[in-house]
Amino acid sequence: MTKYSGRAYTNYALVAGFVEIGESLEQAVRREVKEEVGLNVRNISYYKSQPWPFTDTILAGFFAELDGDDTIVLDEDELSLGVWLDKKDIPPAERSISLTSDMIEAFRTGSME
């Protein structure tokens, strides 16, 4: 779980980012996770997407497995916190308007599709 640095939103979030030119969605997942929390991931699986009208973008959610060392190395320009939490310690989602909240809740409850 992460928390953003320097933003008004202070609840837990997930690693997020944008796809670069010439990059697949899966490559973007690997790169963003590596850049923001210093972890390698594998077995990346698509969860679902959501139009995001606030920024005229589309969100694409993925789950992945850790590949190797679980030591978090935080990009402090992007994030103020990066931690591992047991499912039982993840707080229930406060709102369900975002794909991020949906993904956190699906993981927390074990209801991932």
All heavy atoms as an XYZ file, in Angstrom:
895
protein
N       0.851     -1.172      0.000
C       0.000      0.000      0.000
C       0.898      1.238      0.000
O       1.977      1.231      0.582
C      -0.902      0.004      1.225
C      -1.790     -1.219      1.368
S      -3.070     -1.335      0.131
C      -4.101      0.005      0.601
N       0.419      2.274     -0.637
C       1.189      3.514     -0.708
C       0.330      4.694     -0.283
O      -0.880      4.595     -0.183
C       1.699      3.783     -2.144
O       0.581      4.059     -2.996
C       2.495      2.610     -2.683
N       1.002      5.805     -0.050
C       0.341      7.094      0.122
C       1.120      8.096     -0.700
O       2.356      8.066     -0.744
C       0.295      7.512      1.593
C      -0.654      6.652      2.415
C      -0.910      7.237      3.775
C      -1.936      6.359      4.497
N      -2.386      6.972      5.738
N       0.378      8.985     -1.360
C       1.005      9.983     -2.217
C       1.747     11.031     -1.410
O       1.391     11.332     -0.282
C      -0.042     10.679     -3.086
C      -0.764      9.764     -4.047
C      -2.149      9.651     -4.012
C      -0.067      9.017     -4.986
C      -2.816      8.822     -4.902
C      -0.728      8.188     -5.869
C      -2.106      8.091     -5.822
O      -2.767      7.276     -6.685
N       2.732     11.632     -2.026
C       3.493     12.714     -1.419
C       2.979     14.051     -1.947
O       2.794     14.208     -3.160
C       4.975     12.550     -1.771
O       5.734     13.602     -1.246
N       2.733     14.987     -1.043
C       2.377     16.343     -1.439
C       1.021     16.502     -2.090
O       0.825     17.416     -2.883
N       0.069     15.627     -1.801
C      -1.281     15.742     -2.368
C      -2.302     15.852     -1.240
O      -2.062     15.414     -0.126
C      -1.625     14.516     -3.216
C      -0.785     14.395     -4.459
C      -1.377     13.363     -5.374
N      -0.444     12.989     -6.424
C      -0.679     12.047     -7.288
N      -1.798     11.353     -7.230
N       0.206     11.755     -8.223
N      -3.446     16.409     -1.574
C      -4.522     16.539     -0.586
C      -5.090     15.168     -0.209
O      -5.557     14.976      0.909
C      -5.627     17.423     -1.141
N      -5.047     14.212     -1.144
C      -5.553     12.867     -0.888
C      -4.564     12.135      0.012
O      -3.408     11.932     -0.363
C      -5.736     12.110     -2.211
C      -6.368     10.752     -2.047
C      -7.745     10.625     -1.945
C      -5.591      9.599     -1.996
C      -8.336      9.378     -1.791
C      -6.167      8.354     -1.851
C      -7.538      8.247     -1.749
O      -8.125      7.013     -1.600
N      -5.009     11.745      1.221
C      -4.081     11.149      2.189
C      -4.399      9.694      2.523
O      -3.741      9.108      3.371
C      -4.072     11.972      3.493
O      -5.402     12.015      4.024
C      -3.558     13.387      3.244
N      -5.413      9.108      1.870
C      -5.734      7.703      2.121
C      -4.746      6.801      1.397
O      -3.949      7.256      0.580
C      -7.160      7.401      1.643
C      -8.215      8.134      2.441
O      -7.965      8.547      3.570
N      -9.379      8.309      1.860
N      -4.843      5.520      1.695
C      -4.005      4.559      0.986
C      -4.329      4.574     -0.498
O      -5.467      4.791     -0.908
C      -4.215      3.146      1.531
C      -3.503      2.881      2.827
C      -4.210      2.674      4.000
C      -2.108      2.827      2.876
C      -3.559      2.425      5.197
C      -1.443      2.586      4.068
C      -2.173      2.377      5.224
O      -1.517      2.133      6.396
N      -3.317      4.308     -1.292
C      -3.442      4.243     -2.743
C      -2.603      3.072     -3.245
O      -1.931      2.395     -2.468
C      -2.979      5.554     -3.368
N      -2.626      2.881     -4.538
C      -1.808      1.853     -5.182
C      -0.774      2.532     -6.062
O      -0.925      3.699     -6.426
C      -2.692      0.940     -6.032
C      -3.805      0.206     -5.287
C      -4.681     -0.555     -6.267
C      -3.230     -0.720     -4.234
N       0.256      1.807     -6.423
C       1.226      2.340     -7.377
C       0.479      2.653     -8.661
O      -0.348      1.858     -9.127
C       2.361      1.323     -7.630
C       3.244      1.783     -8.771
C       3.174      1.100     -6.361
N       0.738      3.812     -9.232
C       0.032      4.235    -10.438
C       0.965      5.038    -11.328
O       2.017      5.502    -10.883
C      -1.188      5.073    -10.060
N       0.560      5.198    -12.556
C       1.362      5.993    -13.471
C       0.772      5.980    -14.859
O      -0.368      5.558    -15.062
N       1.550      6.428    -15.799
C       1.116      6.544    -17.180
C       1.957      5.641    -18.079
O       3.132      5.407    -17.808
C       1.237      7.999    -17.649
C       0.312      8.922    -16.925
C       0.726      9.595    -15.789
C      -0.991      9.100    -17.361
C      -0.130     10.446    -15.108
C      -1.859      9.950    -16.684
C      -1.428     10.620    -15.561
N       1.353      5.206    -19.157
C       2.044      4.402    -20.159
C       2.847      5.339    -21.042
O       2.337      6.369    -21.495
C       1.032      3.591    -21.006
C       1.738      2.801    -22.090
C       0.202      2.684    -20.117
N       4.101      4.998    -21.275
C       4.952      5.803    -22.139
C       4.809      5.344    -23.584
O       4.387      4.213    -23.856
C       6.411      5.690    -21.682
C       6.621      6.306    -20.309
C       8.068      6.252    -19.837
O       8.914      5.632    -20.520
O       8.341      6.819    -18.771
N       5.164      6.203    -24.518
C       5.084      5.882    -25.940
C       5.887      4.612    -26.222
O       7.035      4.477    -25.787
C       5.610      7.057    -26.796
C       4.675      8.258    -26.641
C       5.744      6.654    -28.262
C       5.181      9.529    -27.277
N       5.262      3.670    -26.937
C       5.918      2.425    -27.313
C       5.913      1.357    -26.237
O       6.476      0.280    -26.425
N       5.264      1.615    -25.136
C       5.271      0.711    -23.992
C       3.924     -0.020    -23.906
O       2.871      0.581    -24.106
C       5.490      1.556    -22.735
C       5.750      0.836    -21.472
C       6.068      1.797    -20.328
O       5.304      2.759    -20.089
O       7.088      1.579    -19.667
N       3.955     -1.311    -23.596
C       2.708     -2.040    -23.358
C       2.216     -1.720    -21.950
O       2.949     -1.196    -21.111
C       2.930     -3.550    -23.502
O       3.686     -4.042    -22.403
N       0.964     -2.065    -21.686
C       0.424     -1.856    -20.343
C       1.225     -2.640    -19.313
O       1.529     -2.140    -18.227
C      -1.047     -2.252    -20.292
C      -2.000     -1.394    -21.126
C      -3.391     -2.024    -21.161
C      -2.065      0.022    -20.589
N       1.570     -3.876    -19.644
C       2.335     -4.706    -18.715
C       3.735     -4.140    -18.461
O       4.227     -4.173    -17.336
C       2.432     -6.143    -19.244
C       1.106     -6.864    -19.308
C       0.268     -6.524    -20.552
O       0.719     -5.757    -21.429
O      -0.864     -7.039    -20.633
N       4.359     -3.608    -19.498
C       5.664     -2.970    -19.316
C       5.543     -1.747    -18.415
O       6.410     -1.499    -17.573
C       6.250     -2.565    -20.678
C       6.713     -3.734    -21.506
C       7.036     -3.335    -22.945
O       6.402     -2.445    -23.512
N       8.025     -4.002    -23.533
N       4.454     -1.002    -18.565
C       4.225      0.165    -17.711
C       4.052     -0.250    -16.253
O       4.576      0.408    -15.351
C       3.002      0.946    -18.187
N       3.336     -1.354    -16.014
C       3.177     -1.853    -14.646
C       4.543     -2.152    -14.044
O       4.864     -1.707    -12.938
C       2.269     -3.105    -14.607
C       2.316     -3.762    -13.233
C       0.846     -2.759    -14.996
N       5.359     -2.926    -14.761
C       6.699     -3.274    -14.255
C       7.525     -2.020    -13.960
O       8.161     -1.910    -12.921
C       7.444     -4.147    -15.265
C       6.993     -5.561    -15.296
C       7.902     -6.420    -16.214
N       7.243     -7.665    -16.504
C       6.441     -7.892    -17.556
N       6.231     -6.930    -18.442
N       5.879     -9.049    -17.736
N       7.525     -1.080    -14.910
C       8.339      0.132    -14.762
C       7.853      0.990    -13.598
O       8.658      1.441    -12.773
C       8.309      0.940    -16.066
C       9.109      2.246    -15.983
C       9.000      3.069    -17.252
N       7.631      3.274    -17.703
C       6.755      4.119    -17.136
N       7.098      4.834    -16.079
N       5.534      4.255    -17.632
N       6.555      1.227    -13.517
C       6.029      2.085    -12.454
C       6.272      1.489    -11.070
O       6.649      2.209    -10.137
C       4.537      2.357    -12.660
C       4.223      3.282    -13.815
C       4.642      4.733    -13.585
O       4.974      5.106    -12.438
O       4.624      5.504    -14.560
N       6.075      0.191    -10.925
C       6.324     -0.455     -9.630
C       7.804     -0.330     -9.274
O       8.160      0.007     -8.145
C       5.857     -1.931     -9.635
C       6.313     -2.651     -8.367
C       4.342     -2.014     -9.784
N       8.672     -0.579    -10.255
C      10.118     -0.474    -10.001
C      10.506      0.957     -9.632
O      11.254      1.184     -8.687
C      10.898     -0.948    -11.234
C      12.385     -1.005    -11.036
C      12.764     -2.075    -10.041
C      14.264     -2.256     -9.985
N      14.658     -3.268     -9.006
N       9.987      1.936    -10.380
C      10.338      3.333    -10.120
C       9.827      3.828     -8.768
O      10.538      4.526     -8.057
C       9.753      4.237    -11.217
C      10.456      4.146    -12.538
C       9.807      4.992    -13.626
O       8.796      5.691    -13.354
O      10.308      4.949    -14.761
N       8.598      3.485     -8.431
C       7.979      4.073     -7.244
C       8.298      3.359     -5.940
O       8.408      4.003     -4.902
C       6.466      4.171     -7.438
C       6.109      5.182     -8.514
C       4.625      5.459     -8.616
O       3.876      5.073     -7.705
O       4.225      6.072     -9.614
N       8.441      2.030     -5.986
C       8.699      1.296     -4.739
C       9.885      0.336     -4.825
O      10.157     -0.397     -3.877
C       7.432      0.548     -4.232
C       6.378      1.540     -3.761
C       6.887     -0.388     -5.284
N      10.590      0.332     -5.961
C      11.810     -0.451     -6.083
C      11.620     -1.956     -6.131
O      12.563     -2.698     -5.873
N      10.417     -2.414     -6.467
C      10.134     -3.851     -6.487
C       9.987     -4.365     -7.912
O       9.552     -3.633     -8.808
C       8.831     -4.139     -5.726
C       8.806     -3.734     -4.254
C       7.395     -3.871     -3.688
C       9.789     -4.565     -3.454
N      10.341     -5.621     -8.099
C      10.112     -6.296     -9.370
C       8.849     -7.137     -9.239
O       8.591     -7.720     -8.179
C      11.296     -7.208     -9.729
C      12.549     -6.409     -9.995
O      12.544     -5.455    -10.766
N      13.631     -6.784     -9.354
N       8.049     -7.187    -10.317
C       6.822     -7.969    -10.310
C       6.764     -8.900    -11.506
O       7.428     -8.683    -12.519
C       5.559     -7.064    -10.275
C       5.479     -6.296     -8.971
C       5.516     -6.128    -11.466
N       5.939     -9.950    -11.357
C       5.730    -10.935    -12.423
C       4.264    -11.359    -12.392
O       3.513    -10.942    -11.503
C       6.635    -12.144    -12.224
C       6.297    -12.905    -10.961
C       7.112    -14.158    -10.813
N       6.672    -14.800     -9.575
C       7.436    -15.499     -8.799
N       8.691    -15.675     -9.107
N       6.951    -16.042     -7.705
N       3.901    -12.200    -13.333
C       2.527    -12.711    -13.409
C       1.511    -11.573    -13.308
O       0.586    -11.614    -12.507
C       2.260    -13.772    -12.337
C       3.138    -14.989    -12.535
O       3.518    -15.315    -13.653
N       3.471    -15.662    -11.457
N       1.718    -10.583    -14.134
C       0.837     -9.420    -14.172
C      -0.480     -9.838    -14.819
O      -0.492    -10.396    -15.913
C       1.495     -8.270    -14.962
C       2.792     -7.848    -14.256
C       0.544     -7.103    -15.139
C       3.687     -6.973    -15.085
N      -1.579     -9.580    -14.119
C      -2.882     -9.960    -14.676
C      -3.836     -8.772    -14.655
O      -3.938     -8.039    -13.670
C      -3.482    -11.138    -13.903
O      -3.677    -10.813    -12.553
N      -4.516     -8.601    -15.767
C      -5.483     -7.517    -15.929
C      -6.666     -7.751    -15.008
O      -7.177     -8.862    -14.903
C      -5.932     -7.474    -17.384
C      -7.040     -6.501    -17.663
C      -6.785     -5.140    -17.748
C      -8.344     -6.946    -17.844
C      -7.809     -4.240    -18.002
C      -9.372     -6.055    -18.103
C      -9.099     -4.710    -18.182
O     -10.111     -3.834    -18.428
N      -7.124     -6.703    -14.342
C      -8.295     -6.776    -13.469
C      -9.504     -6.152    -14.171
O     -10.471     -6.822    -14.470
C      -7.996     -6.089    -12.139
C      -9.166     -6.036    -11.191
C      -9.749     -7.197    -10.701
C      -9.692     -4.817    -10.791
C     -10.834     -7.146     -9.830
C     -10.768     -4.761     -9.915
C     -11.337     -5.922     -9.444
O     -12.405     -5.867     -8.591
N      -9.460     -4.874    -14.417
C     -10.524     -4.193    -15.160
C     -10.100     -2.760    -15.442
O      -9.074     -2.296    -14.957
C     -11.861     -4.245    -14.437
C     -11.906     -3.514    -13.111
C     -13.323     -3.389    -12.528
C     -13.761     -4.603    -11.778
N     -14.998     -4.375    -10.994
N     -10.939     -2.050    -16.201
C     -10.651     -0.658    -16.535
C     -11.797      0.233    -16.084
O     -12.878     -0.255    -15.737
C     -10.428     -0.504    -18.036
O     -11.604     -0.857    -18.734
N     -11.529      1.538    -16.100
C     -12.543      2.515    -15.714
C     -12.260      3.831    -16.424
O     -11.152      4.358    -16.349
C     -12.506      2.752    -14.199
C     -13.473      3.826    -13.744
C     -13.285      4.203    -12.278
O     -12.276      3.911    -11.662
N     -14.272      4.871    -11.719
N     -13.253      4.378    -17.121
C     -13.077      5.733    -17.649
C     -12.931      6.702    -16.475
O     -13.605      6.542    -15.456
C     -14.379      6.002    -18.408
C     -15.077      4.699    -18.515
C     -14.556      3.814    -17.437
N     -12.066      7.678    -16.615
C     -11.841      8.650    -15.544
C     -12.065     10.048    -16.136
O     -11.149     10.679    -16.659
C     -10.435      8.489    -14.989
C     -10.228      9.150    -13.660
C      -9.377     10.199    -13.386
C     -10.875      8.848    -12.418
N      -9.456     10.540    -12.061
C     -10.372      9.723    -11.436
C     -11.835      7.918    -12.039
C     -10.783      9.703    -10.114
C     -12.249      7.888    -10.723
C     -11.726      8.776     -9.775
N     -13.305     10.542    -16.063
C     -13.651     11.786    -16.747
C     -12.975     13.035    -16.174
O     -12.873     14.043    -16.857
C     -15.177     11.873    -16.572
C     -15.473     11.068    -15.354
C     -14.442      9.973    -15.336
N     -12.497     12.953    -14.936
C     -11.871     14.121    -14.308
C     -10.609     14.563    -15.048
O     -10.265     15.734    -15.047
C     -11.551     13.835    -12.840
C     -12.742     13.335    -12.058
C     -12.820     12.012    -11.671
C     -13.794     14.183    -11.743
C     -13.922     11.540    -10.963
C     -14.899     13.731    -11.042
C     -14.969     12.392    -10.656
N      -9.916     13.599    -15.667
C      -8.689     13.923    -16.407
C      -8.729     13.426    -17.849
O      -7.699     13.390    -18.527
C      -7.459     13.324    -15.704
O      -7.651     11.902    -15.572
C      -7.227     13.949    -14.341
N      -9.909     13.024    -18.322
C     -10.070     12.506    -19.688
C      -9.104     11.365    -19.989
O      -8.446     11.340    -21.022
C      -9.888     13.616    -20.725
C     -11.012     14.628    -20.689
O     -12.153     14.240    -20.351
O     -10.756     15.814    -20.985
N      -9.005     10.422    -19.054
C      -8.138      9.265    -19.226
C      -8.930      7.994    -18.952
O     -10.088      8.041    -18.544
C      -6.926      9.326    -18.265
O      -7.408      9.430    -16.923
C      -6.024     10.503    -18.562
N      -8.288      6.877    -19.176
C      -8.871      5.595    -18.801
C      -7.895      4.908    -17.857
O      -6.684      4.901    -18.098
C      -9.207      4.716    -20.016
C      -9.977      3.472    -19.566
C      -7.974      4.362    -20.821
C     -10.695      2.751    -20.669
N      -8.415      4.386    -16.779
C      -7.597      3.665    -15.812
C      -7.630      2.192    -16.160
O      -8.673      1.664    -16.538
C      -8.142      3.867    -14.392
C      -8.373      5.303    -13.931
C      -8.976      5.307    -12.526
C      -7.098      6.091    -13.973
N      -6.509      1.525    -16.030
C      -6.428      0.076    -16.231
C      -5.777     -0.518    -14.997
O      -4.676     -0.122    -14.617
C      -5.608     -0.255    -17.476
N      -6.467     -1.445    -14.360
C      -5.978     -2.041    -13.119
C      -5.396     -3.416    -13.346
O      -5.945     -4.223    -14.097
N      -4.287     -3.674    -12.686
C      -3.604     -4.953    -12.785
C      -3.203     -5.430    -11.393
O      -2.860     -4.623    -10.535
C      -2.322     -4.821    -13.621
C      -2.576     -4.526    -15.064
C      -2.771     -3.230    -15.502
C      -2.607     -5.554    -15.992
C      -3.016     -2.948    -16.829
C      -2.840     -5.282    -17.325
C      -3.047     -3.981    -17.748
N      -3.223     -6.729    -11.203
C      -2.636     -7.358    -10.029
C      -1.359     -8.042    -10.482
O      -1.231     -8.418    -11.649
C      -3.595     -8.387     -9.401
C      -4.761     -7.764     -8.699
C      -6.024     -7.783     -9.262
C      -4.597     -7.144     -7.463
C      -7.102     -7.204     -8.615
C      -5.678     -6.553     -6.812
C      -6.932     -6.591     -7.387
N      -0.398     -8.196     -9.574
C       0.875     -8.837     -9.908
C       1.434     -9.518     -8.671
O       1.008     -9.240     -7.543
C       1.866     -7.800    -10.432
N       2.398    -10.374     -8.901
C       3.103    -11.048     -7.808
C       4.499    -10.456     -7.670
O       5.108    -10.051     -8.660
C       3.231    -12.537     -8.102
C       1.920    -13.271     -8.150
C       2.089    -14.731     -8.547
O       3.242    -15.188     -8.753
O       1.065    -15.415     -8.652
N       4.997    -10.452     -6.462
C       6.355    -10.013     -6.197
C       7.334    -10.970     -6.864
O       7.153    -12.184     -6.837
C       6.607     -9.995     -4.680
C       8.007     -9.623     -4.221
C       8.329     -8.176     -4.566
C       8.140     -9.866     -2.724
N       8.381    -10.429     -7.459
C       9.428    -11.224     -8.083
C      10.756    -10.875     -7.406
O      11.426     -9.927     -7.795
C       9.487    -10.933     -9.579
C      10.476    -11.831    -10.314
O      10.921    -12.841     -9.739
O      10.799    -11.514    -11.473
N      11.087    -11.619     -6.359
C      12.358    -11.380     -5.676
C      12.196    -10.704     -4.330
O      11.213    -10.898     -3.623
N      13.183     -9.882     -4.016
C      13.286     -9.206     -2.718
C      12.068     -8.319     -2.449
O      11.596     -7.611     -3.337
C      14.567     -8.364     -2.718
C      14.859     -7.703     -1.388
O      14.310     -8.124     -0.354
O      15.658     -6.751     -1.387
N      11.563     -8.333     -1.206
C      10.383     -7.539     -0.855
C      10.723     -6.213     -0.166
O       9.851     -5.548      0.391
C       9.421     -8.343      0.013
C       9.964     -8.638      1.410
O      11.148     -8.329      1.686
O       9.206     -9.179      2.231
N      11.979     -5.793     -0.249
C      12.394     -4.535      0.361
C      11.890     -3.354     -0.464
O      12.213     -3.240     -1.650
C      13.932     -4.456      0.479
O      14.394     -5.587      1.214
C      14.362     -3.169      1.159
N      11.114     -2.497      0.164
C      10.571     -1.324     -0.523
C      11.598     -0.201     -0.500
O      12.149      0.130      0.546
C       9.260     -0.862      0.153
C       8.188     -1.936     -0.031
C       8.807      0.481     -0.398
C       6.922     -1.685      0.762
N      11.870      0.354     -1.680
C      12.739      1.522     -1.826
C      11.862      2.608     -2.431
O      11.540      2.586     -3.611
C      13.955      1.221     -2.730
C      14.815      2.461     -2.876
C      14.748      0.047     -2.184
N      11.459      3.544     -1.598
C      10.439      4.529     -1.934
C      10.978      5.679     -2.781
O      12.030      6.241     -2.482
C       9.881      5.085     -0.625
C       8.524      5.724     -0.622
C       7.457      4.727     -1.031
C       8.228      6.259      0.767
N      10.242      6.040     -3.827
C      10.504      7.273     -4.567
C       9.796      8.382     -3.802
O       8.585      8.568     -3.914
C       9.956      7.167     -5.989
C      10.125      8.459     -6.784
O      10.482      9.501     -6.189
O       9.876      8.429     -7.999
N      10.541      9.118     -3.004
C       9.960     10.108     -2.100
C       9.414     11.337     -2.819
O       8.684     12.123     -2.224
C      10.969     10.478     -1.021
C      11.264      9.302     -0.111
C      12.288      9.602      0.966
O      12.794     10.744      1.033
O      12.586      8.681      1.747
N       9.749     11.512     -4.100
C       9.129     12.593     -4.876
C       7.675     12.254     -5.187
O       6.840     13.142     -5.330
C       9.882     12.839     -6.179
C      11.250     13.452     -5.948
O      11.427     14.152     -4.934
O      12.140     13.224     -6.786
N       7.379     10.967     -5.323
C       6.032     10.499     -5.679
C       5.210     10.080     -4.463
O       4.008     10.313     -4.416
C       6.127      9.293     -6.622
C       6.751      9.584     -7.956
C       5.758     10.105     -8.973
O       4.547      9.846     -8.802
O       6.190     10.779     -9.908
N       5.864      9.407     -3.515
C       5.145      8.769     -2.417
C       5.696      9.173     -1.058
O       6.896      9.361     -0.898
C       5.234      7.246     -2.554
C       4.716      6.647     -3.867
C       5.062      5.165     -3.948
C       3.224      6.864     -4.002
N       4.793      9.247     -0.082
C       5.221      9.516      1.287
C       5.290      8.227      2.104
O       5.871      8.208      3.182
C       4.273     10.499      1.971
O       2.974      9.931      2.108
N       4.680      7.151      1.588
C       4.641      5.890      2.308
C       4.521      4.735      1.326
O       3.801      4.825      0.336
C       3.430      5.870      3.262
C       3.221      4.609      4.093
C       4.272      4.522      5.193
C       1.827      4.586      4.688
N       5.198      3.665      1.628
C       5.063      2.409      0.904
C       5.258      1.283      1.902
O       6.328      1.182      2.511
N       4.226      0.488      2.138
C       4.284     -0.560      3.163
C       3.584     -1.824      2.685
O       2.682     -1.785      1.844
C       3.630     -0.106      4.497
C       4.387      1.036      5.122
C       2.173      0.247      4.303
N       4.002     -2.934      3.267
C       3.303     -4.197      3.100
C       2.288     -4.311      4.227
O       2.625     -4.056      5.377
C       4.277     -5.375      3.193
C       5.236     -5.470      2.053
C       6.558     -5.133      2.072
C       4.964     -5.953      0.738
N       7.128     -5.365      0.844
C       6.159     -5.878      0.007
C       3.813     -6.430      0.103
C       6.244     -6.270     -1.328
C       3.907     -6.818     -1.216
C       5.105     -6.741     -1.914
N       1.056     -4.677      3.905
C       0.039     -4.890      4.918
C      -0.592     -6.265      4.732
O      -0.804     -6.702      3.600
C      -1.085     -3.847      4.812
C      -0.744     -2.398      5.131
C      -1.963     -1.506      4.893
C      -0.271     -2.254      6.562
N      -0.904     -6.933      5.849
C      -1.706     -8.146      5.786
C      -3.119     -7.737      5.375
O      -3.576     -6.643      5.718
C      -1.761     -8.839      7.145
C      -0.443     -9.462      7.535
O       0.341     -9.827      6.639
O      -0.199     -9.589      8.755
N      -3.821     -8.629      4.691
C      -5.189     -8.314      4.263
C      -6.046     -7.833      5.425
O      -6.828     -6.899      5.284
C      -5.843     -9.540      3.618
C      -5.326     -9.845      2.244
C      -6.062    -11.034      1.661
C      -5.496    -11.364      0.301
N      -6.225    -12.450     -0.360
N      -5.883     -8.458      6.580
C      -6.710     -8.105      7.753
C      -6.426     -6.688      8.249
O      -7.242     -6.104      8.962
C      -6.512     -9.122      8.868
C      -5.104     -9.141      9.452
C      -4.985    -10.143     10.577
C      -3.606    -10.276     11.137
N      -2.850     -9.089     11.373
N      -5.291     -6.108      7.884
C      -4.915     -4.773      8.342
C      -5.251     -3.672      7.340
O      -5.032     -2.492      7.625
C      -3.422     -4.737      8.667
C      -3.058     -5.664      9.813
O      -3.890     -5.815     10.735
O      -1.959     -6.250      9.782
N      -5.774     -4.041      6.176
C      -6.146     -3.046      5.169
C      -7.511     -2.470      5.552
O      -8.470     -3.222      5.715
C      -6.210     -3.674      3.765
C      -4.831     -4.195      3.365
C      -6.714     -2.652      2.746
C      -4.821     -5.010      2.080
N      -7.598     -1.158      5.713
C      -8.897     -0.578      6.079
C      -9.887     -0.704      4.920
O      -9.498     -0.618      3.761
C      -8.572      0.891      6.371
C      -7.270      1.156      5.719
C      -6.542     -0.150      5.602
N     -11.178     -0.901      5.243
C     -12.191     -0.963      4.176
C     -12.200      0.329      3.358
O     -11.941      1.413      3.887
C     -13.512     -1.123      4.932
C     -13.131     -1.626      6.279
C     -11.760     -1.089      6.570
N     -12.505      0.197      2.081
C     -12.562      1.375      1.209
C     -13.655      2.319      1.696
O     -14.756      1.887      2.032
C     -12.825      0.943     -0.226
N     -13.334      3.618      1.741
C     -14.308      4.615      2.193
C     -15.297      4.966      1.091
O     -16.451      5.235      1.349
C     -13.581      5.874      2.661
C     -12.751      5.627      3.902
C     -12.005      6.870      4.348
O     -12.311      7.977      3.852
O     -11.120      6.737      5.199
N     -14.824      4.977     -0.142
C     -15.674      5.286     -1.292
C     -15.384      4.250     -2.369
O     -14.318      3.667     -2.407
C     -15.367      6.672     -1.851
C     -15.626      7.772     -0.866
C     -15.417      9.116     -1.491
N     -13.986      9.351     -1.705
C     -13.494     10.381     -2.356
N     -14.299     11.261     -2.877
N     -12.202     10.542     -2.505
N     -16.333      4.077     -3.240
C     -16.114      3.081     -4.283
C     -16.246      3.677     -5.677
O     -16.666      3.002     -6.600
C     -17.094      1.914     -4.107
O     -18.412      2.397     -4.197
N     -15.875      4.948     -5.831
C     -15.992      5.562     -7.151
C     -14.778      5.294     -8.031
O     -14.835      5.522     -9.218
C     -16.234      7.082     -7.067
C     -15.008      7.807     -6.515
C     -17.481      7.400     -6.284
C     -15.002      9.289     -6.793
N     -13.692      4.823     -7.458
C     -12.481      4.669     -8.252
C     -12.069      3.210     -8.395
O     -12.354      2.374     -7.533
C     -11.328      5.462     -7.633
O     -10.853      4.809     -6.480
N     -11.392      2.944     -9.465
C     -10.836      1.617     -9.691
C      -9.872      1.245     -8.562
O      -9.849      0.101     -8.110
C     -10.125      1.566    -11.041
C      -9.432      0.267    -11.420
C     -10.429     -0.883    -11.450
C      -8.736      0.418    -12.762
N      -9.115      2.217     -8.080
C      -8.178      1.951     -6.992
C      -8.898      1.445     -5.750
O      -8.514      0.433     -5.166
C      -7.375      3.220     -6.646
O      -6.622      3.608     -7.787
C      -6.446      3.001     -5.478
N      -9.959      2.125     -5.346
C     -10.730      1.676     -4.183
C     -11.302      0.291     -4.407
O     -11.287     -0.557     -3.512
C     -11.870      2.652     -3.880
O     -11.357      3.901     -3.502
N     -11.792      0.051     -5.618
C     -12.345     -1.258     -5.957
C     -11.276     -2.344     -5.862
O     -11.522     -3.424     -5.317
C     -12.942     -1.211     -7.364
C     -13.574     -2.517     -7.765
O     -14.446     -3.014     -7.023
O     -13.205     -3.049     -8.829
N     -10.093     -2.061     -6.350
C      -9.009     -3.049     -6.314
C      -8.554     -3.334     -4.890
O      -8.318     -4.484     -4.533
C      -7.830     -2.585     -7.172
C      -8.119     -2.608     -8.649
S      -6.705     -2.072     -9.637
C      -5.583     -3.443     -9.357
N      -8.428     -2.289     -4.089
C      -8.026     -2.479     -2.692
C      -9.056     -3.342     -1.976
O      -8.709     -4.287     -1.264
C      -7.815     -1.126     -1.982
C      -6.581     -0.420     -2.554
C      -7.673     -1.312     -0.473
C      -6.414      1.025     -2.097
N     -10.323     -3.035     -2.183
C     -11.393     -3.787     -1.520
C     -11.447     -5.231     -2.028
O     -11.635     -6.163     -1.246
C     -12.730     -3.083     -1.728
C     -13.836     -3.596     -0.864
C     -13.639     -3.382      0.632
O     -12.703     -2.670      1.061
O     -14.422     -3.958      1.400
N     -11.259     -5.430     -3.322
C     -11.259     -6.787     -3.882
C     -10.121     -7.610     -3.308
O     -10.291     -8.793     -2.973
C     -11.160     -6.724     -5.401
N      -8.952     -7.007     -3.160
C      -7.822     -7.731     -2.566
C      -8.067     -7.998     -1.086
O      -7.859     -9.106     -0.596
C      -6.520     -6.927     -2.754
C      -5.326     -7.643     -2.207
C      -4.740     -8.675     -2.914
C      -4.792     -7.294     -0.975
C      -3.644     -9.350     -2.404
C      -3.702     -7.956     -0.461
C      -3.120     -8.988     -1.175
N      -8.558     -6.982     -0.387
C      -8.801     -7.104      1.055
C      -9.786     -8.227      1.365
O      -9.591     -9.003      2.297
C      -9.327     -5.773      1.607
C      -9.495     -5.743      3.126
C     -10.119     -4.437      3.579
N     -11.529     -4.369      3.293
C     -12.479     -4.952      4.034
N     -12.161     -5.631      5.113
N     -13.745     -4.829      3.699
N     -10.829     -8.337      0.558
C     -11.868     -9.330      0.827
C     -11.656    -10.648      0.092
O     -12.420    -11.595      0.300
C     -13.250     -8.773      0.422
O     -13.266     -8.526     -0.991
C     -13.579     -7.518      1.208
N     -10.650    -10.692     -0.774
C     -10.394    -11.913     -1.535
C     -11.376    -12.132     -2.660
O     -11.534    -13.262     -3.137
N     -12.048    -11.082     -3.110
C     -13.067    -11.230     -4.158
C     -12.578    -10.817     -5.534
O     -13.384    -10.437     -6.381
C     -14.311    -10.424     -3.775
O     -14.006     -9.044     -3.735
N     -11.294    -10.874     -5.772
C     -10.747    -10.499     -7.083
C     -11.367    -11.396     -8.149
O     -11.449    -12.598     -7.974
C      -9.222    -10.627     -7.084
C      -8.556     -9.727     -6.074
S      -6.768     -9.917     -5.995
C      -6.598    -11.625     -5.558
N     -11.822    -10.782     -9.226
C     -12.473    -11.536    -10.309
C     -11.455    -12.303    -11.122
O     -10.356    -11.950    -11.282
C     -13.252    -10.591    -11.223
C     -14.384     -9.928    -10.483
C     -15.080     -8.882    -11.328
O     -14.698     -8.636    -12.469
O     -16.023     -8.302    -10.816
